[in-house]
Amino acid sequence: MNLPNRNTRFILNTLFLLTVSVALFWGLALTVSAQLPSDYGLEATANAAKLPVGNPSPAKLAATIVNALLGTLGTILVMLIIYAGFIWMTAAGDEQKISKAKKLLGSAIVGLAIVLAAYAIASFTISNLQKGAGTSNGGSGGVSCTTPEPDPNLCNGEFGWDCVNGVWECT
């Protein structure tokens, strides 16, 4: 095949190589995906991280989301505190940079205090809601410790039961 110019050859070669690359990539991806378990190892990962598996209660789901959100905010605020300290240390006597660092440091500390207070309030509220509903920590419905230990399957099968404040709780 005699192509008219260099640009046409370049475009056709690029399209050919792109097509071959995509075909090889998808072929290898399908081969690898055939070797994965049906749940992609998510259940084992969730159990290792002590996260709820299956259909968690709305309170547990809310607690997980709130904890993740507040943890992320706390991490960002700690990074801002470090950044403000870095600005202050590298200011070399420049009053404008020092005032900027002080303002940022003060705001980040106030933000961190708010996040810590929100975490404490959310933790207290969710634990009391779960205790009131009799599902504390995925528990047994508030069954007294004077009764025999509940069925392990009620505790996701992975964890055991502990007697906490006179009530069986999944740990």
C-alpha positions in Angstrom: 0.0 0.0 0.0 1.5 3.3 -1.1 0.4 6.1 1.2 0.5 9.6 -0.1 2.4 11.4 2.8 4.0 11.0 6.1 1.1 12.4 8.2 -1.3 9.8 6.8 1.1 7.0 7.6 1.7 8.4 11.1 -2.1 8.5 11.8 -2.7 5.0 10.5 0.3 3.6 12.5 -0.9 5.3 15.6 -4.5 4.0 15.2 -3.1 0.4 14.5 -0.9 0.5 17.7 -3.8 2.0 19.7 -6.1 -0.8 18.6 -3.6 -3.5 19.3 -2.9 -2.0 22.8 -6.5 -1.8 23.7 -7.2 -5.3 22.5 -4.3 -6.7 24.6 -5.2 -4.7 27.6 -8.8 -5.9 27.6 -7.7 -9.4 26.9 -5.4 -9.4 29.9 -7.9 -7.7 32.1 -10.5 -10.3 31.3 -8.0 -13.1 32.1 -7.2 -11.6 35.4 -10.8 -10.9 36.4 -11.6 -14.6 35.8 -9.2 -15.5 38.7 -10.9 -13.1 41.2 -13.4 -14.4 43.8 -17.0 -13.4 43.3 -16.9 -10.6 45.9 -13.4 -9.4 44.9 -12.2 -10.0 48.4 -14.3 -7.2 49.8 -15.9 -9.3 52.5 -12.5 -10.5 53.8 -11.2 -6.9 53.8 -14.3 -5.7 55.6 -13.9 -8.4 58.3 -10.2 -7.5 58.7 -11.1 -3.8 59.2 -14.0 -4.8 61.5 -16.5 -3.2 59.3 -20.1 -4.4 59.1 -20.7 -7.0 56.4 -24.1 -7.6 54.8 -27.0 -5.4 55.7 -25.9 -3.1 58.5 -28.4 -1.2 60.5 -29.0 2.5 59.5 -27.4 3.6 62.8 -24.2 1.6 62.0 -24.1 2.9 58.5 -24.5 6.5 59.8 -21.8 6.0 62.4 -19.4 4.6 59.7 -20.1 7.6 57.4 -19.8 10.2 60.2 -16.6 8.6 61.5 -15.0 8.6 58.0 -16.1 12.2 57.3 -14.8 13.5 60.7 -11.6 11.5 60.3 -11.0 13.0 56.9 -11.7 16.5 58.2 -9.4 16.0 61.2 -6.6 14.8 58.9 -7.0 17.9 56.6 -7.0 20.2 59.6 -3.8 18.6 61.1 -2.2 19.1 57.7 -3.2 22.7 57.7 -1.6 23.2 61.2 1.6 21.7 59.9 1.4 23.9 56.8 0.9 27.0 58.9 3.9 26.1 61.0 6.0 25.6 57.9 4.9 29.1 56.6 5.8 30.6 60.0 9.2 28.9 60.2 10.1 29.9 56.6 8.9 33.5 56.9 12.4 34.8 57.7 11.0 37.7 59.7 8.4 38.8 57.0 5.5 40.1 59.1 3.0 39.5 56.3 3.8 35.8 56.1 3.9 35.5 59.9 0.4 37.1 60.3 -0.9 34.8 57.5 0.6 31.8 59.3 -0.9 32.9 62.7 -4.3 33.4 61.1 -4.2 30.0 59.4 -2.9 28.3 62.6 -5.7 29.8 64.7 -8.4 28.9 62.2 -7.1 25.3 61.9 -6.9 24.8 65.6 -10.5 26.1 66.1 -11.6 23.8 63.2 -9.9 20.9 64.8 -11.6 21.6 68.1 -14.9 21.7 66.4 -14.3 18.4 64.6 -13.2 16.8 67.9 -16.3 18.1 69.6 -18.5 16.9 66.7 -16.9 13.5 66.9 -17.5 13.2 70.7 -21.2 14.3 70.3 -21.8 12.0 67.3 -20.2 9.0 69.1 -22.2 9.7 72.3 -25.4 10.2 70.4 -25.1 7.1 68.2 -24.0 4.8 71.0 -27.0 6.0 73.1 -29.4 5.5 70.1 -28.1 2.0 69.6 -28.4 1.2 73.3 -32.0 2.6 73.3 -32.9 0.5 70.3 -31.2 -2.5 71.9 -28.7 -2.9 69.0 -25.7 -1.6 70.7 -22.7 -2.5 68.6 -24.7 -4.8 66.5 -25.9 -6.5 69.7 -28.4 -9.0 70.8 -31.4 -6.7 71.3 -30.4 -5.8 74.9 -30.4 -9.4 76.2 -29.2 -9.6 79.8 -25.9 -11.3 80.5 -27.8 -13.6 82.9 -29.0 -15.5 79.9 -26.7 -17.8 77.9 -24.4 -16.2 75.2 -26.4 -15.4 72.0 -25.9 -17.2 68.7 -22.5 -16.2 67.1 -24.3 -15.8 63.8 -26.1 -12.7 65.2 -22.7 -11.2 65.6 -21.6 -11.5 61.9 -20.1 -14.9 62.8 -16.6 -13.3 62.9 -16.6 -11.7 66.3 -17.6 -12.8 69.8 -19.9 -11.6 72.5 -18.9 -9.7 75.7 -20.9 -8.8 78.7 -20.9 -4.9 78.8 -22.9 -3.1 81.5 -25.0 -6.2 82.0 -26.0 -6.6 78.3 -24.5 -8.9 75.7 -22.6 -6.9 73.0 -20.9 -7.9 69.8 -17.2 -7.1 69.9 
